[in-house]
Amino acid sequence: MKAAVMEAFNQPLVIKQVADPELTPNGVVLKLQATGVCRSDWHGWAGHMKAVLNDDKEHILGHEMSGIVEEVGANIKNFKKGDRVLVPFSQGDGVCPYCLSGHHNVCDNMKMIGFHFNGGFAEYIHIPNADQNLIHLPDGVDFLSASAMGCRFMTAYHGVVAQGDIRPGQWVAVYGTGGVGLSAIQIAAASGANVIAIDISDEKLAFAKSVGAAYTINSKEVNAPQAVQELTKGGADIAIDALGIQETVLNSILSLKKRGRHVQIGLSSNPNGGMTPVPVNLISMKELQLMGSVSMPMPEFPSMLRMVESGLLAPAKLVTKQITLDEINTAFDDMTSYAGVGVTVITKY
């Protein structure tokens, strides 16, 4: 099959023919129809995830996928050839205490597609433990929308709805208008919140407004936390850092009202697991809550998919570029320079 292979960190992916994936009794092989290009892929390529990836073997990245079941293992009960599926990027074992309590996203033996095993920058992929780790795609949801949900959108949904505990009428400040930030903006707005988008690019802020932001702040031009405090008359109920850099983590916390909730969605490239100083005294005195958020548990998918099928959520509106697999390195170059607007998805292999 054709694949984009990472042979070394920070070097262009190599487009070449590789062996087809091998089917296991508990797995399925998918023929991919769309694969998103996510900043998490870029983090892996840039060498920020060496605890999972190493540079002594070839690897296929890519974890935002939808496709059609091509082959099913002998033990598979829930899927058959021809089924349309969405692939959650975090794969649980289905038997640990967290999986059994509905929190597959923090499984004790969690595997991430494209990191722990070969991913979706290829024509085909093998999904192990498929009965626990695939989602049937409703007829009313197309493959482009499904792949746009594969990581950033579902991560934002869990962060906004479950971890953020959003309520209609609340103020939500979102720092960073990349894929996961735009997803959070659309989801928060659909939930009835007043959403403020913060970025340093007027072009990205204009796009954020088109997908649900009620207000925008360019943090190169003004003090963003101060602007949020003034606009909300006291601070945001929820502030989301969707970027992971020191400045946005701190600004998100500083934007909160008393007893407000900071939700950390963006991954940090800081050393030592993203070590980031925070204002502990302020957190204590204002009784702020700091919430982590990663991926999305399997039980939350049906509600998200119903909102997409009904049109309340529209992940495909975040897609601004559809590319071929051969163009993958250009997409990574754009991420390196923080260029481009919206989400990029591979739709031709």
Disulfide bonds with the S-S distance in Angstrom:
none
